[in-house]
Amino acid sequence: MNKLALKEIIKEEIFNILKEENNEVKPTIASVKPNIASHISTIEKDLNDQGNNFKQISTKDKMVQILDLIVNKVKEHNPKFAQSATFKQAIRAFAKKHK
């Protein structure tokens, strides 16, 4: 087998591997953690529709904007919780987890 034929076989194998990876079903939050609250799963389903918009988040500032949006929505709809020590602990735990 000559080098050109071998290169073509390798290219084809790589292409097939990448194709399989792209076709794999990506796990959702609910599938990874089966005891996730139903309202969190509902929010996740809404966010799944925004996949292309998430692709646009590519800088620190944009990431901070989206996280601020989430925090502000929690504050808006559950101000008592947003002022609690538990809320602050959750923010710290999130930051530590994604350090």
N, C-alpha and C positions, 0 to 999 in steps of 0.2 A: 504494500500500500504506500503510495507516495505522500509527501508532506501536504500537498494541496488537498487530497482526499481526506486525510486525517484532520486537517483544519476544518473542513466542511462538516465532518462528523461531530467534532467538538462544538462547533457553532450551533449545530442543530440540537445537540444535547443541552447546551446552555439555554437555548431558546425554549426548549420544552420544559426545563426546570423553572424558568422565569414565568412561563405561561401557567404552569401548575400553581406556583406561588400566588399569582394574581387571581386565580380562580378559587383559591381557598376561602372558605367562609371565615371572616374575622370574628373572633368572639366578642360578644357584647358584655356590658357590665353584668347584666342579669345572668348570663351563661357562665361567667367566671365565678360569681358569688351567688349561689342559688338562694340564699336567704336575704337578698336585697329587697328593700321596701318597694312596694308596687308603685308608689308615687315617684320614686327615683327612676324606675324603669320607664315610666311614662315620659319623664323629662328626657331620658336618654333617647327614646323613640323620636321625640321632637327634634333633638339635636342631630340624629342620624340623617335627617333630611338636609342638613346644612353642610354636608361633607365638602362640597366645593368651596364654601366660604371658609372652612377651617384650613384649607390648603393655602389660603391667603395670609394666614397668621405665620409670619416668618421673622419677626423681630421681637426684641424684648418689650418694646413699647406696645406693640399690638397684643402681645400675650397679657401684659398688665391690663390693658383695656378690657379684654374679654373676662379676665378674672374679676376686675372691678365691677363689670356689668353683673356678674353672678352674685357677688357680695352685695351690691346695691339692691338687687331684686330680693334677696333674703331680708335685707334691712327694711325694705318697703313693705313686704308682705308678712314679716314676722319680726317686728321691731323688738319685742321683748326678748326673743332668743338672741337677736343680733347684739344686744347689750349685755348678754350674760357671759360669765366666765367660760362656759362650755363652748360658746361660739369662738372665743379667743383661743381656747385650747385646740379647737378643730382647725383653725387657720394655722396655728403653729405646727400641728401634726401633719397637715397637708404640705407645708413648706419643708418640714424635715423629711417626709416621705419622698419628695421630689428633688431633694438636694443633689 
